[in-house]
Amino acid sequence: MDTGPDYREGLRKRVFEVLEHGRRREPISRLIDGVLIALVVGNVAATVAYTVPDIAQAHGAGLRLFDRFCVLIFAAEYVARIWAAPEHPMLGHHQPLRARLAFATTPLMAIDALALVPLPLELAFSQWPLIVLTRLVRFLKLARYSPALATIGRLIASERRALLACIIIFFGVLLTAAAAMHAVEGDLQPHLLGDMPKAMWWAAIMLAKIGGSELVPLTTLGRIISAITVMLGIGCFALPVAIIGRGFYEEIRRRDFVVTFAMVARVPLFARLDAAAIADLVGILRARTVPAGAAIISKGERGDAMYLIASGAVEIGSASGPVRLGEGDFFGELALLSREPRSATVIAIKATDLLVLEADDFLRLMVRLPDVGAKVQEIAQGRRFSSALS
């Protein structure tokens, strides 16, 4: 069996592709992700169940064995990711050791390392029953498999200053409301408002409105303070929600722009365009993913768009036999140029990423970018000629 450098590098690259989703649609990658997600959820559920005395007494040994099995898999996953780190595109220029050290400090890898910590803690502090609750940190591993969670984490980090200001405002309102109520009704209700900690608890309840509170203001001024506190609470919670909501929207838009920009830049038809022109194209092109076997266009239907293949492959049924197009090719332009119905059916051979150019935008593109328009017409003319000969 070959175990030379080339074999090891090939194996390392393959491990990186599978674990780090270099080819996201591979069945083996999806299978491994599914198994790891199931183990994370199962481990958290087992930890919760272990805190129930009856379950712990009856199935404690089995739950501990399952936890050790999960830790073994998580450790193997962590080691494999670290070993394959030199294949990361952003770290390929580093020496293997430096690449692995840099990769180990990334947030997701830090979470993976943190997920292994509960086991040594349990072995070191086995006499403390609540130490098993440290296993719940493994729930954070799900962030790797949820782009939305990762996005929220990034936007919280990017909006940290605004969110910190919200926290400061909240505590300012909390202290003000507590001090006002303590001053007004502290002597009247000393068991509830007799000191600042008690008054702060009342203010927190009123700001969050998590309950009606057992305190009923006895004075008119106290009722006014209570009403104002409730209304201020709405603003204190609405402000960070609005910040996170806006940041989430901007993050999604930014990610979609970057993905579409990269897809456009890979298409040979736009290879000579500068970044500004590609950025303009991103505004009119729409990304679309179709599964293997799906019909993208059907013969006889009205032509309403042109399609560019960013990745994947399609097959066009023609009189002379099927024609296969791959990454960088485009189709659907004939019906737009001739304004005639589709002349063939196009089916995705495998999962394919497309860039869709609507009919109106196609006509504007031909005018705005004459070089691109001439290239499209040249290829379309060649296809008409080939079709006529067949």
N, C-alpha and C positions, 0 to 999 in steps of 0.2 A: 504493500500500500504506500502511495506517495505521501510523504510528510514533509516535503521540502518547503522552502520559503514561499514559492508560488502557490502551493496548495494551501498553506496557512493563510496567506493573504486573501485567496479566493474564498476560503471558509469564513474568514473574518468579515469580508464584505457581504457574504450571504447572510451571516448572523445579523449584521447591521440592517440590511434591507428588510429582514423579517421582523426584527424587534422594533426598529425605529421607523417602520412604515415607508421604506424607500419605494415599495410597490404596494400601495394601499389596498389594492383589490385582490391580492393573492389570498387564496383560501387558507394557506398555512398561517399567514399573518393574522387573519381574522379569527382563526381557531385559537391561536395562542392568546390573543386579546380576550376572547370569550372565556377561556379557562382562567386567566388571571383575574378578570372581573368577578367571575363566579367564586374564586377563592377569597378575594377581598371581602365580598358581601357575606360569604359563608363564615369567614373568620370573625367578622364583626357580629353577626347573628349568634355565633357560638359563644362569644364573649358576653353578650347580653344575657343569653340563656344561663351561663355559668353563675351569674349573680343570683339566680333563683335557687334557694337552698334545696328544694326537693329535686330539681334537675341536676344540680351539682352532686348531690349524694348518689343519685341513681346512675348518672352518665358522666361523672367528672373525669374518669380515666379516659373515656372515648373522646371527650371534648379536648382534653390536654393533648392526646395523640394527634387529633386533627390539627390543633394549633401548631404542633411541632412539624407536621407535614407541610403546612402552609409556609412556615418560616423557611423550611428547606427549599421550597420552590421559589420563594421571594429572594432568598440568598443567591440561588443559581441564576435567577433573572438579573439580579444586580451585578453579579460577576460577569455575566455574558455581555451586558450593556457596557460595562467599563472596558472589557477586553476589546470590544468592537468600536470603541470611541474614535480611534485614529481614522476610521472611514468616514467620519462626519465631515461634510463639505466645508464647514466653517473651521474645522480643526486640522484639516489635512496637511497644512503647511507646518504644523508643529511636529516635534519628535514624539514618538508614541507615548512615552512617559508623561510629557507635558500635556499632550492631548487628553490623556486619561485623567490627569489631575484637574485640568480645566473643566472637563465634562462632569467630573464628580461634584463640582461646586455649583452646577446648574440647579435651579429650584426643584425640578422633578426628580433629579437624582438625589438631592438632599432629602426629599420626602421618602424615596425608596430606602435610603440608609436609615432614616428615622424609624421606618417600619420594622427594622431588625433589632432596634434597641430594647423593646419590651422583654425579649427572651433573657438576655443577660441580667436585666433588672429583676425579673422573676426569680432567677437562680440566686441572685445576691440577696434579695429581700423576700425569701419564700415565706417568712413568718408573718408578713403583712398581707392579709387577704385582698385588700383593695388594689394591690399592685397589678392585678390582672386587667384593671381598667385602662392601663397604659396601652393595651393592645388596640384600643379604639382609634389610635392615631393612624392605623393602617387604612382607615376609611379615606384618608387624604390621597391615597394612591389612585383613587378613581379620577382625580384631576387629569391624569395622563390620558385617559380615554374619553374625556369630555371636553371638547374644544370650548364649549360655553363656560365651563368652570375656569378653564385656563384664561379665557378672555376676561372674565370678571376679576380674576386675580391681577391681571396686568392693568386693568383700568383702575382698580383700587390703588395700585402702586402709583399710577400716573396722576391720579386725582387726590393723592394723599394730603396735599396742602389744603385743598378746599374741604376735604373731609375732616381734617384736623381743626379747621376753623369752625365747622359745624359742631364738633365735639366741645370746643371752647364755648361756643354760643349756648349750647345745651346746658353745660354746667353753670354758666353765668345766670341763665334763667332759673335753673334749679336752686342755686344759692339765694338768688333774689326773692323767689317765691317762698322759700323756706324761712328766710329771715323775716319777711313781711308777716307771714302767718304766725311765726313764733312771737313777734312783737305784739301783734294784735290779739291773739287768743291763747298765748302761752300760759298766762295766769288763769284763764277760764277753763282750759283743758290740759292741765299739766301732765296727765298720763299719756297724752297723745302728741302734744306740742310743747312740752315743758323744756326741751333742750333742742339744739340744732340737729343732732342726728335723727331724732324723732320727726322733726319738722321736715328734714330732707327726705326721709322715707315717704312722708305724706306728699311732698312736692313731686317725687319721682312717680308715685302712683297716679297723681293727677295729670302730669305731663304725658305719661304713656297711656293713661286712661285704661289701665288693665283691670280696673274694678271700681265700684262705686265708693270704696273706702268707708270704713266704719266711722269716720269723722264727719260730723255735720256742723258747719260753721254756726256759731251762736250769735254773731254780730253781722250787721249789714256790711261793714267793711270787709269782714272775713268772707262773706259770700261773693263780694266783688272780686277779691283776690283769687278765690277759687275759680270763678268764671274766667278771669283773665288767664290764669295758669293753664286751664284746659285749652283755651284758644291758642295760646303760645305753644302748647305741646304739639298741636297740629302742624304748625310751621317748623318746629324743631325736627320733626320726623319727615316732613315732606321735602325739606331742603336737601338732605343727603340722598333721598330716593331719587329726586330730580337730577342730581349730579351724577349718580351712578347710571341712571337711565340714559342720560345724554351721552355719557362716556361710552356706554355699551353700544349705542347706535353708531357713534363715530368710529369705534373700534371695528365693528362689523363692516362699515363702509370702507375703512382703510384696508382691512384684510381683503375684501372683495376686489378693491382697486389693484392691490399688489398682485393677487392671483391672476386677474385678467391681464394686467400689464405683462407679467411673465409669459402668459400664454400667447399674447399677441407678438411679443418679441421673438418667440420661437418659430413663427410662421415665416417661411422664406419669402413669401409675397411682400412682406413688410420689412425685410431684412435691411434695406437701404434707408429706411426712415430714421430720423433722429428721435430723441426721447420726447421732445415736445409733440411731434406728430403722432407718436405712439400713444401719448397721454390723451390726445384728442380722440384717437380711435377707441380708446377704452370707454369713452363716454357714449359711444354709439353701438359698440359690440356687446352682446349679451352671452355670458358663459352658460353652457348647458351640458349636462352629462347624460348619456344614454347607455342603458345596459346592453350586454351582448344579445343579439337576436332581435332587437327592437327596430321597427321600421321608422326611419327618419323622415323620408318623403315617399309618397306613393305615386305611381304612374297615373297620369290623367288629372291629378289635382292641380289647382291653381298655384302658380309660383309666387310665394310671398316673402322668400328670404334666400340668402346665399349662406353656405356653411363652410367654415374653415376648420380643418382637423388639427387641434392642438396636440392630441395624443390619442393613440388607438388606431383602428382601421375600420373601413367600411367596404361594402361590396355593392357595385352598381350593376343591375341586370340590364343587359343590352342584347340587341339582335345577334351580334357576333360572339356573344358569350359574356360571362361575368367579368367585370373590371374591378380590380382592387385598388383602393386609394389608402394611403397611410399618412403619418404625421407630416404636416406641412402642405398637404394637398387641399384643394377646395372643390366644391361641387354645388350645383343648384343655380349657377349663374346663367345657364342657357335660357331657362324659362323667364328670367328677369330681363334679359337682353331682347329676346324675341317676343315677349309677352304672350307666349303660348303655354298650354298646359304642360305639366311635367312629362318628359319623354321616357322616364325610367323610374324604377323603384330602388331606393337606397336603404340597405340594411346594415346595421352595425355588426361587424364580425366579432368584436369583443367590446368590453366597456370602453367608451370613447368620450373624450372631452372635446366639445365643439365650441366654436365662436360663431354666433348667429348674427348676420347682418340683414336687417329688415329691408324690404324693397325700396322704400323711400330713402333710407340712409345709403343704400347701395348706389342709387342714382346720384346722390349728392357727393359720395366718395369718388365716383368716376370724374366729377367735375373738379373737386378740390385737389385730388391727387392724380393728375393726368398720367404720370408714369405707371402708377398702380393700375389705373383704368386701362391703359394700353396693354399691359401684361395680361390682365383678365380677358380682354377681347382677343388677344393673340391665342391664348390657350383655348378659349371658347370656340374660335374659328377652327382650330385644329381638331377639336372634338366633333364639330359639325362635319368636317371633311371626312373624318374617320367613320362617322355614323353613316354618311352618304355612300361611302365605298362598301360598307357592309350590307 
